Amino acid sequence: MDKTNPKKTAKRPPLEGLYPYIVFLFLGYCIADLVVLELRGSMIPNSVPPSRQMQNRPVDMPQRGTFTPITSRNIFTEDGSIPDALAVKQAKTEQKEEPKDAAPVLSSLPLGLVGTIVHSNPAKSIANIEVRPKSTVIAVRPNQEIDTLAVLVSVERGKIIIRNSNNSRLEYIELKNLSKLSFNAPKAAAPGAPATGSQDVQMVGQNKFEVKRSDILKYTSNMSQILQDAAMQPSRKASGEIDGFKFMSIKPGSIYSQLGFQIGDKITCVNDEPVDSPAKAMEMYNTLKGSSSIKICIERDGRKQDFDYTVK
């Protein structure tokens, strides 16, 4: 058998010829690094370089003539005129406006005064006002709005002062005379004369009464007379809350005496609704004008009683 030569069969490592070059590159890198470390101190500058001076350029301010095309075209108004400054325009407007707190004038608004309740505290006074377009009557206190038409300013006996919402002008509305609102009511008796006439309210049973609607309209049309025929004041609980209204005086022969009320009676509710504020009393008064049956709860000598009224 022939024996193979081991030197001929052994393979040489790959890239063996590149080993010398790799060694030379590594040695060169190390030498360069050492040179840089040696010369680094001499490469750093010893002084700060001089700073560059900034050149200040003048600001170009626009001249007035630059805006001439805008003002000449007048793109903000159609008539070609330059409007006044806002301050000048506002001053002219204020001069043209009427003073808001001038003397009140007679109101031309579609409102009518039905009645007033004047309280010692002006803020608690109440005005019963008819809104004619809606044919409704509302109870209003000072500083409250009257159906977006006006604001109630003050309440006087038979007269109210309002501020018109359209022009902020003070106006007044007065209660009409009895002769204009009487619905064919009999003429008033002379001062000091006793009340005369037939009974308008018929008693049909114990605490049961019948009244004609025409008679209700006759009395409710003259609110000022109703307020003069009796005097009432709020009755309060220990907590200060109002629990009714008490009769302090009743004119003999008036509608109150015909309805069965006596001095000292306290009205606590109407149709099972508590009467706990002057405004609520006026609202109930307006509602009852169109009711066919009315139930009034009173307290008399500490006992509760119910008065039933049938409207025919």
Secondary structure as GFF3:
##gff-version 3
##sequence-region A 1 312
A	DSSP	alpha_helix	6	9	.	.	.	ID=ss1
A	DSSP	three_ten_helix	16	18	.	.	.	ID=ss2
A	DSSP	alpha_helix	19	43	.	.	.	ID=ss3
A	DSSP	three_ten_helix	64	67	.	.	.	ID=ss4
A	DSSP	alpha_helix	68	73	.	.	.	ID=ss5
A	DSSP	alpha_helix	86	96	.	.	.	ID=ss6
A	DSSP	beta_strand	105	106	.	.	.	ID=ss7
A	DSSP	beta_strand	111	117	.	.	.	ID=ss8
A	DSSP	three_ten_helix	122	124	.	.	.	ID=ss9
A	DSSP	beta_strand	126	131	.	.	.	ID=ss10
A	DSSP	beta_strand	136	140	.	.	.	ID=ss11
A	DSSP	beta_strand	145	146	.	.	.	ID=ss12
A	DSSP	beta_strand	150	156	.	.	.	ID=ss13
A	DSSP	beta_strand	159	164	.	.	.	ID=ss14
A	DSSP	beta_strand	170	174	.	.	.	ID=ss15
A	DSSP	alpha_helix	178	181	.	.	.	ID=ss16
A	DSSP	beta_strand	201	205	.	.	.	ID=ss17
A	DSSP	beta_strand	208	211	.	.	.	ID=ss18
A	DSSP	alpha_helix	213	220	.	.	.	ID=ss19
A	DSSP	alpha_helix	223	229	.	.	.	ID=ss20
A	DSSP	beta_strand	230	236	.	.	.	ID=ss21
A	DSSP	beta_strand	242	250	.	.	.	ID=ss22
A	DSSP	alpha_helix	255	258	.	.	.	ID=ss23
A	DSSP	beta_strand	266	270	.	.	.	ID=ss24
A	DSSP	beta_strand	273	274	.	.	.	ID=ss25
A	DSSP	alpha_helix	278	288	.	.	.	ID=ss26
A	DSSP	beta_strand	293	300	.	.	.	ID=ss27
A	DSSP	beta_strand	303	311	.	.	.	ID=ss28
###
